[in-house]
């Protein structure tokens, strides 16, 4: 029997304005719980949360890339240098769309060939960090916060004593006491 692929999720709680990492299904598959994994093929209803699936890919700093993440393209060889993209799930696959994505537009571009095949090591079960993107936030965060992270990454690239992309992301993520704008629907 073939081993099923394990899926990881995280969920955005709009009431608490907080991300709940690594959600999985309960033993009876009736609800999601944080901290473990779920086998492909099981479904459950989740109300009140925005659930995002792990793509199986990592950014340059080793951060897991989830659906809904905002990515900064930083390499000249991608042809997409210094642009922001949203990781988006459509028609059975993950792709990149321009960030911010227009909610009024039905005709957005989905960049399907974004994945660098070299980002997987010899052991296909162990993805390696991609050299093309940095995770700078997610779609539920205020745009100003994401722009601050982009600035921190630019400073880190120009000054070796500055925070690395990894610490810049974590610093901006942890301990921020900020008033969040109302969600746009």
C-alpha positions, 0 to 999 in steps of 0.5 A: 500500500502506498503511504499517503501524503501528510498535510499540514494546515494553519488557520487565521482566527479573524476574531482574535486576529491571530494565526494558529499554526499546524492544524490537523483533524481530530481522531474522529475527523470532526474538527481541526486541532493544532499541532499534528498532521492529517492524511490526505482524503479526510474532510471536516468542516471548519467555521469562523477560521480561514484555513491555509494549507502548507504547500510543501515548499520553503523560502530561502530562510527555511520558512514553510510556505503556506497558501495565503503567504505573501512572498518577495521575489528577490532573484534577478534570474526569476524575471520577477525581481523585487515583486510581491506575490501571494501564494494561491491555490487554484484548480488543484495546484499552488501558484503565485498571483500578484499581491495585493490581488484585486478582489474585483478582478476575475482575470488575474495572472497565475504564475504556475512555473514559479517553483525552482526544481533545484530546491528539492534535494536528492531525497524527494521527501525533504524539500530544501529552501528555495533560493527564489523567495522570502516569506514576508507575511500573509494576506490577513496582515496589514500591508504596512506590516508587510512593507516593514518586513520588506524594508528589513530584508533590504537592510539585511541584504545591504548590511551584514550586521542587520537581522537576517531575513529569518530574524526580521520575519520573527521579530516583526511577527512576535510582540507587535502590539498594533491595532489592526484595521477592519477586515475588508470583505 
